[in-house]
């Protein structure tokens, strides 16, 4: 494909010179070579939109450019009232295909063929319509009528591969056809996407990633390929790259709801990158804080005082100040030194987490729980096998045990940044499996 400069992109869109398949290929080639030129095409289209002296031929030019920009509704509206030329009818059919108006698309494509548009190209678009309607046998019948050089083109090979796949044919034949299509055009978006899916199914992650990246550089953008690449990047915790993928889709298809949703999620994830080392450190600290004071050899006086104050774990002690201990009856300096030494052996101090106590939460009613369920309350939250997003929120809220979690209400959890209804439902499901529930549920 020939590449053109910014000024040439605008000239192709705005001039009164010839506009046909060759010029369209130039536009596609320019943006494929440098996606920043997509904005030049968008700017030129905006300028063409406001022209008052727009001719029927200019309307065709505008409608085709709408198609390239992914604005299929506007493309259909504009091309439907254009000059009725073969070019207008062909891209009208392509726009209707994109809008899944499949039967109408075939009528427009047949009309384009009668008006003189390339018969092989229109037939291949019709094949796609038949296959999309769930009629792969009809699509194959059309393919079997095509002979000659078209059989070696990337589009023919891709359509045949996709049709064989739709018929439930031999996967090896499907892959071979896709591979031949890519040999004919290394950046055919449909063939690359087909190969990506096949590699994904076989667990060939490295090959799939390479193919997704190649497909992402294609223009027009293949939505499925770019969306899947974004998901792969999210799995790799490369959230900025994922955002770029979803934005690419939205540049071409501004109302794409799934891309909008995934972009918001990727942005949220990048704001809360999960430090695995920090999580491990937090889990280790949680385990230490849950150690019962009864595990240590304390004097009878110290042990009795702690029991009277309701202090059962090292975590309880770390949230208790020296003044509070000394205010307890029969608790003196000797006991204080003993407690300090015990905590120091675990890297803790009295009052270290005194500010974490916050408002006192109502006591948890364990009267109806079995011994196994009560024991579960002391288990770390990690035992619930929550998703990464939910675990991040638990860390952010300072919750380390199941018992601490079930003392929270659903509203308490929803106040945590990036913790939404989906995460709340997940927590509730995990607790239900353990016959537990959040406070207030």
C-alpha positions as CSV (number, residue, x, y, z in Angstrom):
1,X,0.0,0.0,0.0
2,X,1.3,3.5,-0.8
3,X,1.9,5.9,2.0
4,X,0.9,9.6,1.8
5,X,1.7,12.7,3.8
6,X,-0.7,14.7,6.0
7,X,-1.3,17.2,3.3
8,X,-2.1,14.4,0.8
9,X,-4.6,12.8,3.2
10,X,-6.5,16.1,3.4
11,X,-6.1,16.6,-0.4
12,X,-7.6,13.1,-1.1
13,X,-10.6,13.9,1.2
14,X,-11.2,17.6,0.3
15,X,-10.2,17.9,-3.3
16,X,-12.5,17.5,-6.4
17,X,-10.0,15.1,-8.0
18,X,-10.8,11.4,-8.7
19,X,-11.8,9.4,-5.7
20,X,-12.0,5.6,-6.1
21,X,-10.5,2.4,-4.9
22,X,-6.9,3.6,-5.5
23,X,-7.3,6.7,-3.4
24,X,-9.1,4.8,-0.7
25,X,-6.2,2.3,-0.6
26,X,-3.8,5.3,-0.3
27,X,-5.7,6.5,2.8
28,X,-5.8,3.1,4.3
29,X,-2.1,2.6,3.6
30,X,-1.2,6.0,5.2
31,X,-3.0,5.2,8.4
32,X,-1.8,1.6,8.5
33,X,1.8,2.9,8.2
34,X,1.3,5.7,10.8
35,X,-1.8,5.6,13.0
36,X,-1.3,9.2,14.0
37,X,-2.6,10.1,10.5
38,X,-6.0,8.8,11.7
39,X,-6.4,12.2,13.2
40,X,-5.6,13.9,9.9
41,X,-8.4,11.9,8.2
42,X,-10.8,12.8,11.1
43,X,-9.9,16.5,10.7
44,X,-10.4,16.5,7.0
45,X,-13.8,14.8,7.4
46,X,-14.9,17.5,9.9
47,X,-14.0,20.1,7.3
48,X,-15.8,18.4,4.5
49,X,-18.9,18.1,6.8
50,X,-19.4,21.8,7.0
51,X,-19.0,22.6,3.3
52,X,-22.2,24.1,2.0
53,X,-21.4,23.4,-1.7
54,X,-21.0,19.6,-1.3
55,X,-21.7,17.8,-4.5
56,X,-23.2,14.3,-4.9
57,X,-19.6,13.0,-5.6
58,X,-18.4,14.8,-2.4
59,X,-21.1,13.0,-0.5
60,X,-19.7,9.7,-1.7
61,X,-16.3,10.7,-0.6
62,X,-17.7,11.8,2.8
63,X,-19.7,8.5,3.2
64,X,-16.6,6.3,2.4
65,X,-14.6,8.3,4.9
66,X,-17.3,7.8,7.5
67,X,-16.9,4.1,6.9
68,X,-13.1,4.3,7.4
69,X,-13.6,6.2,10.6
70,X,-16.0,3.5,11.9
71,X,-19.1,5.8,11.8
72,X,-21.2,3.3,10.1
73,X,-24.6,4.9,10.8
74,X,-23.5,8.1,9.3
75,X,-21.9,6.3,6.4
76,X,-25.2,4.5,5.6
77,X,-27.2,7.6,5.8
78,X,-24.8,9.6,3.6
79,X,-24.3,6.9,1.0
80,X,-28.0,6.1,0.8
81,X,-28.6,9.6,-0.6
82,X,-25.4,9.9,-2.6
83,X,-25.1,9.6,-6.4
84,X,-25.9,5.9,-6.7
85,X,-22.6,5.1,-8.2
86,X,-20.9,1.6,-7.9
87,X,-18.5,3.0,-5.3
88,X,-21.4,4.4,-3.2
89,X,-23.4,1.2,-3.4
90,X,-20.4,-1.0,-2.5
91,X,-19.5,1.0,0.7
92,X,-23.2,1.3,1.5
93,X,-23.2,-2.5,1.6
94,X,-20.0,-2.6,3.6
95,X,-21.5,-0.2,6.1
96,X,-24.7,-2.2,6.4
97,X,-22.6,-5.3,7.0
98,X,-20.8,-3.5,9.9
99,X,-24.3,-2.6,11.2
100,X,-25.4,-6.3,10.9
101,X,-28.1,-5.4,8.4
102,X,-27.1,-8.4,6.5
103,X,-29.9,-9.0,4.1
104,X,-30.0,-5.4,3.0
105,X,-26.2,-5.4,2.7
106,X,-26.4,-8.2,0.1
107,X,-29.0,-6.2,-1.9
108,X,-26.6,-3.2,-1.9
109,X,-23.6,-5.3,-2.9
110,X,-25.5,-7.0,-5.7
111,X,-26.5,-3.5,-6.9
112,X,-22.9,-2.4,-6.7
113,X,-21.8,-5.3,-8.9
114,X,-24.5,-4.5,-11.5
115,X,-23.3,-0.9,-11.5
116,X,-19.8,-2.0,-12.4
117,X,-17.9,-2.5,-9.1
118,X,-15.3,-5.2,-9.1
119,X,-17.3,-8.5,-9.1
120,X,-14.8,-10.6,-7.1
121,X,-14.6,-8.0,-4.3
122,X,-18.4,-7.7,-4.1
123,X,-18.8,-11.4,-4.1
124,X,-16.4,-11.8,-1.2
125,X,-18.3,-9.2,0.8
126,X,-21.5,-11.2,0.0
127,X,-19.8,-14.3,1.3
128,X,-19.2,-12.5,4.6
129,X,-22.8,-11.6,4.8
130,X,-24.1,-15.1,4.2
131,X,-21.6,-16.5,6.8
132,X,-22.7,-13.9,9.3
133,X,-26.3,-14.9,8.8
134,X,-25.4,-18.5,9.7
135,X,-25.5,-19.7,6.1
136,X,-21.9,-21.0,5.6
137,X,-23.0,-23.5,2.9
138,X,-24.5,-20.7,0.9
139,X,-21.3,-18.7,1.4
140,X,-19.2,-21.6,0.3
141,X,-21.3,-21.9,-2.9
142,X,-20.5,-18.3,-3.7
143,X,-16.8,-18.9,-3.1
144,X,-16.8,-22.0,-5.4
145,X,-18.0,-19.7,-8.3
146,X,-14.8,-17.6,-8.1
147,X,-11.9,-18.6,-10.2
148,X,-8.6,-17.2,-11.3
149,X,-6.3,-14.7,-9.6
150,X,-8.8,-13.9,-6.9
151,X,-8.2,-17.4,-5.4
152,X,-4.7,-16.3,-4.4
153,X,-5.7,-13.0,-2.7
154,X,-5.6,-12.6,1.0
155,X,-9.3,-11.7,1.2
156,X,-10.4,-14.9,-0.7
157,X,-8.2,-17.1,1.4
158,X,-9.4,-15.5,4.6
159,X,-13.1,-15.8,3.6
160,X,-12.6,-19.4,2.7
161,X,-10.9,-20.2,5.9
162,X,-13.6,-18.5,8.0
163,X,-16.3,-20.3,6.0
164,X,-14.6,-23.7,6.5
165,X,-14.4,-22.9,10.2
166,X,-18.1,-21.9,10.3
167,X,-19.0,-25.2,8.6
168,X,-17.1,-27.1,11.4
169,X,-14.4,-28.2,9.0
170,X,-10.9,-29.4,9.6
171,X,-9.1,-27.0,11.9
172,X,-5.8,-27.7,10.1
173,X,-7.3,-26.7,6.8
174,X,-8.6,-23.5,8.5
175,X,-5.2,-22.6,9.8
176,X,-3.5,-23.4,6.5
177,X,-5.9,-21.0,4.7
178,X,-5.3,-18.2,7.3
179,X,-1.5,-18.7,6.9
180,X,-1.7,-18.4,3.2
181,X,-3.8,-15.3,3.6
182,X,-1.2,-13.8,5.8
183,X,1.5,-14.8,3.3
184,X,-0.4,-12.8,0.6
185,X,-0.9,-9.9,3.0
186,X,1.1,-9.8,6.2
187,X,-1.4,-7.4,7.7
188,X,-4.7,-8.8,6.7
189,X,-6.8,-8.1,9.9
190,X,-9.3,-10.9,9.5
191,X,-6.7,-13.6,8.8
192,X,-4.5,-12.4,11.7
193,X,-7.5,-12.5,14.0
194,X,-8.5,-16.0,12.8
195,X,-5.0,-17.2,13.5
196,X,-5.0,-15.5,16.9
197,X,-8.2,-17.3,17.9
198,X,-6.8,-20.7,16.8
199,X,-3.5,-20.1,18.8
200,X,-5.5,-18.9,21.8
201,X,-7.6,-22.1,21.7
202,X,-4.4,-24.2,21.6
203,X,-2.8,-22.3,24.5
204,X,0.0,-20.9,22.3
205,X,0.1,-17.6,24.3
206,X,3.3,-16.3,22.8
207,X,2.2,-16.8,19.2
208,X,-1.2,-15.3,20.0
209,X,0.3,-12.2,21.5
210,X,2.5,-11.6,18.5
211,X,-0.4,-12.0,16.1
212,X,-2.6,-9.7,18.2
213,X,0.1,-7.1,18.2
214,X,0.4,-7.3,14.4
215,X,-3.4,-7.1,14.0
216,X,-3.5,-4.0,16.2
217,X,-1.3,-2.2,13.7
218,X,-3.8,-2.9,10.9
219,X,-6.2,-0.3,9.6
220,X,-9.2,-0.4,9.5
221,X,-8.9,-1.6,13.1
222,X,-10.2,-5.2,13.7
223,X,-12.2,-4.7,16.9
224,X,-11.9,-8.3,18.1
225,X,-8.1,-8.4,17.8
226,X,-7.5,-5.1,19.5
227,X,-9.9,-5.9,22.3
228,X,-8.3,-9.3,22.9
229,X,-4.9,-7.7,22.9
230,X,-6.0,-5.2,25.6
231,X,-7.3,-8.1,27.7
232,X,-3.9,-9.9,27.3
233,X,-2.1,-6.8,28.4
234,X,-4.4,-6.5,31.5
235,X,-3.5,-10.2,32.3
236,X,0.1,-9.1,32.1
237,X,-0.7,-6.1,34.4
238,X,0.4,-3.7,31.5
239,X,-2.5,-1.5,32.1
240,X,-1.3,1.5,30.1
241,X,-0.9,-0.7,27.0
242,X,-4.4,-2.1,27.6
243,X,-5.8,1.4,27.8
244,X,-4.2,2.3,24.5
245,X,-5.8,-0.7,22.9
246,X,-9.3,0.2,24.1
247,X,-8.8,3.8,23.1
248,X,-7.8,2.6,19.6
249,X,-11.2,0.9,19.3
250,X,-13.0,4.0,20.6
251,X,-11.1,6.2,18.2
252,X,-12.7,4.2,15.4
253,X,-15.9,3.2,17.1
254,X,-16.8,5.9,19.7
255,X,-19.9,4.2,20.9
256,X,-18.4,0.8,21.5
257,X,-19.8,-0.1,24.9
258,X,-17.5,-2.9,25.8
259,X,-14.4,-0.9,24.9
260,X,-15.8,2.0,27.1
261,X,-16.3,-0.5,30.0
262,X,-12.9,-2.1,29.6
263,X,-11.1,1.2,29.4
264,X,-12.6,2.3,32.7
265,X,-11.6,-0.9,34.3
266,X,-8.0,-0.6,32.9
267,X,-7.7,2.9,34.2
268,X,-9.0,1.8,37.6
269,X,-6.5,-1.1,37.7
270,X,-3.6,1.2,36.8
271,X,-4.5,3.4,39.7
272,X,-4.3,0.5,42.1
273,X,-1.3,-1.5,40.8
274,X,-0.9,-4.5,43.0
275,X,2.4,-4.8,44.8
276,X,2.8,-8.5,45.3
277,X,5.7,-8.0,47.7
278,X,3.5,-5.6,49.7
279,X,0.7,-8.2,49.8
280,X,3.1,-10.9,51.1
281,X,4.4,-8.5,53.7
282,X,0.9,-7.6,54.7
283,X,-0.1,-11.3,54.9
284,X,3.0,-12.0,57.1
285,X,2.1,-9.1,59.4
286,X,-1.5,-10.4,59.6
287,X,-0.3,-13.8,60.7
288,X,1.8,-12.3,63.4
289,X,-1.0,-10.0,64.6
290,X,-3.2,-13.1,64.9
291,X,-0.8,-15.0,67.2
292,X,-2.6,-15.6,70.6
293,X,-0.9,-14.1,73.6
294,X,-1.5,-17.5,75.2
295,X,1.3,-18.8,73.1
296,X,3.9,-16.9,75.2
297,X,5.2,-17.6,78.6
298,X,3.8,-14.7,80.6
299,X,3.5,-14.2,84.3
300,X,0.1,-15.1,85.8
301,X,-0.4,-11.4,86.7
302,X,0.2,-10.2,83.1
303,X,-1.9,-13.0,81.7
304,X,-4.9,-12.3,84.0
305,X,-4.7,-8.6,83.2
306,X,-4.7,-9.1,79.5
307,X,-7.6,-11.6,79.8
308,X,-9.6,-9.1,81.9
309,X,-9.1,-6.4,79.2
310,X,-10.2,-8.7,76.4
311,X,-6.7,-8.8,74.8
312,X,-6.3,-12.1,73.1
313,X,-3.8,-11.6,70.3
314,X,-0.7,-9.6,69.5
315,X,-2.8,-7.5,67.2
316,X,-5.0,-6.5,70.2
317,X,-1.9,-5.5,72.1
318,X,-0.5,-3.5,69.1
319,X,-3.7,-1.4,69.2
320,X,-3.5,-0.8,73.0
321,X,-1.4,2.0,74.5
322,X,0.9,1.8,77.5
323,X,-1.4,4.1,79.4
324,X,-4.4,1.8,78.9
325,X,-2.4,-1.2,80.2
326,X,-1.1,0.7,83.2
327,X,-4.7,1.9,84.0
328,X,-5.7,-1.8,84.4
329,X,-5.9,-3.0,88.0
330,X,-2.7,-4.8,89.2
331,X,-0.8,-4.1,85.9
332,X,2.5,-2.4,86.8
333,X,5.8,-1.5,85.3
334,X,7.1,-5.1,85.6
335,X,4.2,-6.4,83.6
336,X,4.7,-3.6,81.1
337,X,8.3,-4.5,80.5
338,X,7.4,-8.1,80.0
339,X,4.8,-7.2,77.4
340,X,7.2,-4.8,75.6
341,X,9.8,-7.6,75.4
342,X,7.2,-10.1,74.1
343,X,6.1,-7.7,71.3
344,X,9.6,-6.7,70.4
345,X,10.5,-10.3,69.8
346,X,7.9,-10.2,66.9
347,X,8.9,-6.7,65.7
348,X,5.9,-5.0,67.2
349,X,5.3,-2.2,69.7
350,X,2.5,-1.2,72.1
351,X,0.2,1.2,70.5
352,X,1.7,0.7,67.1
353,X,-1.7,0.4,65.4
354,X,-3.7,2.4,68.0
355,X,-5.0,4.7,65.3
356,X,-6.4,1.8,63.4
357,X,-9.1,1.0,65.9
358,X,-11.5,3.6,64.6
359,X,-15.1,3.4,65.8
360,X,-15.9,0.3,67.8
361,X,-17.7,-2.2,65.7
362,X,-20.6,-4.2,67.1
363,X,-19.5,-7.6,68.5
364,X,-19.9,-10.5,66.2
365,X,-22.6,-13.0,67.2
366,X,-21.0,-16.4,67.0
367,X,-23.7,-18.2,69.1
368,X,-25.2,-19.8,66.0
369,X,-21.9,-20.9,64.5
370,X,-20.3,-24.3,64.6
371,X,-16.8,-24.7,66.0
372,X,-15.5,-25.0,62.4
373,X,-17.2,-21.8,61.3
374,X,-15.9,-20.0,64.4
375,X,-12.4,-21.2,63.5
376,X,-12.7,-19.9,60.0
377,X,-13.1,-16.4,61.4
378,X,-9.5,-16.5,62.4
379,X,-8.3,-17.6,59.0
380,X,-6.6,-15.0,56.7
381,X,-8.8,-13.5,53.9
382,X,-6.5,-15.0,51.3
383,X,-8.1,-18.4,52.1
384,X,-11.3,-17.1,50.4
385,X,-9.4,-17.1,47.0
386,X,-10.8,-13.7,46.0
387,X,-9.9,-12.0,42.7
388,X,-7.0,-9.6,42.5
389,X,-9.2,-6.6,42.5
390,X,-11.1,-7.7,45.6
391,X,-7.9,-8.6,47.4
392,X,-6.4,-5.2,46.7
393,X,-9.4,-3.6,48.3
394,X,-9.1,-5.8,51.4
395,X,-5.4,-4.7,51.7
396,X,-6.4,-1.1,51.3
397,X,-9.0,-1.4,54.1
398,X,-6.6,-3.1,56.4
399,X,-8.6,-6.3,56.6
400,X,-6.5,-9.4,57.2
401,X,-8.9,-12.1,58.6
402,X,-12.3,-13.4,57.7
403,X,-13.6,-12.3,61.1
404,X,-12.6,-8.7,60.3
405,X,-14.3,-8.9,56.9
406,X,-17.6,-10.2,58.2
407,X,-17.8,-7.3,60.7
408,X,-18.1,-5.0,57.7
409,X,-21.3,-4.2,55.9
410,X,-21.7,-4.1,52.1
411,X,-21.8,-0.3,52.3
412,X,-18.6,-0.3,54.2
413,X,-16.9,-2.2,51.4
414,X,-18.4,-0.1,48.6
415,X,-16.8,2.9,50.2
416,X,-13.4,1.5,49.2
417,X,-11.9,3.0,46.0
418,X,-12.5,0.7,43.0
419,X,-14.6,-1.8,45.0
420,X,-17.8,-2.1,43.0
421,X,-20.9,-4.2,43.0
422,X,-19.2,-7.0,41.1
423,X,-16.5,-7.3,43.8
424,X,-19.2,-7.1,46.5
425,X,-21.1,-9.9,44.9
426,X,-17.9,-12.0,44.7
427,X,-17.2,-11.5,48.4
428,X,-20.8,-12.4,49.3
429,X,-20.6,-15.6,47.2
430,X,-17.3,-16.7,48.8
431,X,-18.7,-16.1,52.3
432,X,-21.9,-17.9,51.5
433,X,-19.8,-21.0,50.4
434,X,-18.4,-20.9,54.0
435,X,-21.9,-20.4,55.5
436,X,-20.9,-16.8,56.5
437,X,-22.2,-13.4,55.6
438,X,-21.4,-9.7,55.9
439,X,-22.8,-7.7,58.8
440,X,-26.3,-6.6,57.9
441,X,-26.8,-9.2,55.1
